[in-house]
Amino acid sequence: MHVNDYRYLTPGARYGLGILTGNAYIDARLRFLDLRSGAAFGEQSVNTSSTAWQGIFSAMTDKQVAAISRDVVQQLKAR
């Protein structure tokens, strides 16, 4: 995973300051490699974003990373 840009936002910041904290986001590129040969077998852009207007229920960075991880595992299971 290569992260192009991100804005880290903790749950504490969101709970304490609400919409004033702005949005958390991740802009990244995933590259899938065969561990035996090292050959690439796919690439994918990943972009997540929260919305400050959802207040404390908005997805912070930790939830966005977890969602990306779940998505990658699901894609690899399907292979």
Summary of the structure (lengths in Angstrom):
residues: 79
radius of gyration: 15.1
end to end distance: 18.7
largest distance: 48.2
contacts: 191
relative contact order: 0.23
helix: 44%
strand: 32%
